[in-house]
Amino acid sequence: MLQQRIDDVTKSSFEKRSVYKLKSTQVLNRNIGLYNEAQLEYVKTELRDFLYYFGYVHNEHDTNNNTPFFTFDDASHQARLQGYKGF
């Protein structure tokens, strides 16, 4: 009886939850202007693998990417795409 109540409560709480949908007018990188060019270059060079891993890099094969904040056009770009959204 207790297990049935636990199942009922957890089932109903998951059904009520909904995923937040982004507004079409919302800009995800609206604060990028707070960083100067040197800071952005530092992120691009020192955190490059993380940018690929979390999908913050423009990928022409991923049309559903909402977070392509950085673009790389060098020779290693295609090789690094193997780690794209690696989570």
C-alpha positions in Angstrom: 0.0 0.0 0.0 2.8 2.4 0.8 4.6 1.5 -2.4 1.4 2.2 -4.4 1.2 5.7 -2.8 4.9 6.4 -3.6 4.3 5.3 -7.2 1.2 7.5 -7.5 2.9 10.6 -6.1 6.0 10.3 -8.2 4.1 9.5 -11.4 1.8 12.5 -11.0 4.7 14.9 -10.2 6.5 13.9 -13.3 3.4 14.3 -15.5 2.8 17.8 -14.2 6.3 19.1 -15.0 6.9 20.7 -18.4 10.0 21.7 -20.1 10.6 25.4 -20.3 10.5 26.5 -23.9 12.7 29.4 -24.9 11.0 32.5 -26.2 11.7 33.3 -29.8 12.9 36.7 -28.8 15.3 35.6 -26.1 19.0 36.0 -26.9 21.1 33.5 -25.1 24.4 35.4 -25.4 23.0 38.8 -24.6 25.8 39.5 -22.1 28.6 38.8 -24.6 29.2 42.5 -24.9 30.4 42.5 -21.3 33.6 40.8 -22.4 36.4 42.4 -24.4 38.1 40.8 -27.3 41.1 39.6 -25.2 38.8 37.7 -22.9 36.9 36.1 -25.7 40.1 35.0 -27.4 41.3 33.5 -24.1 38.1 31.5 -23.9 38.5 30.4 -27.5 42.0 29.2 -27.0 42.1 27.9 -23.4 38.6 26.4 -23.2 38.2 25.3 -26.8 37.7 21.6 -26.0 34.9 22.5 -23.6 33.2 24.7 -26.2 33.0 21.7 -28.5 32.0 19.4 -25.8 29.0 21.5 -24.7 28.0 22.5 -28.2 28.9 26.2 -28.0 30.6 26.0 -31.4 29.0 26.4 -34.8 28.5 23.0 -36.4 27.1 23.0 -39.9 25.7 19.5 -39.4 23.6 20.4 -36.3 20.7 22.5 -37.4 19.0 22.4 -34.0 21.9 24.0 -32.1 20.7 27.1 -30.1 24.1 27.9 -28.7 26.6 28.4 -31.5 28.4 31.3 -29.8 31.9 30.6 -31.3 33.1 29.8 -34.8 36.3 28.1 -35.7 37.5 27.7 -39.3 41.0 26.2 -38.8 42.3 22.8 -39.9 41.5 21.1 -36.6 37.8 22.1 -36.6 36.6 19.0 -38.4 38.6 16.7 -36.2 37.4 18.4 -33.0 33.8 18.0 -34.1 34.1 14.3 -33.0 33.9 15.6 -29.4 30.9 17.9 -30.3 28.2 17.6 -27.6 30.1 14.7 -26.1 28.0 14.5 -22.9 
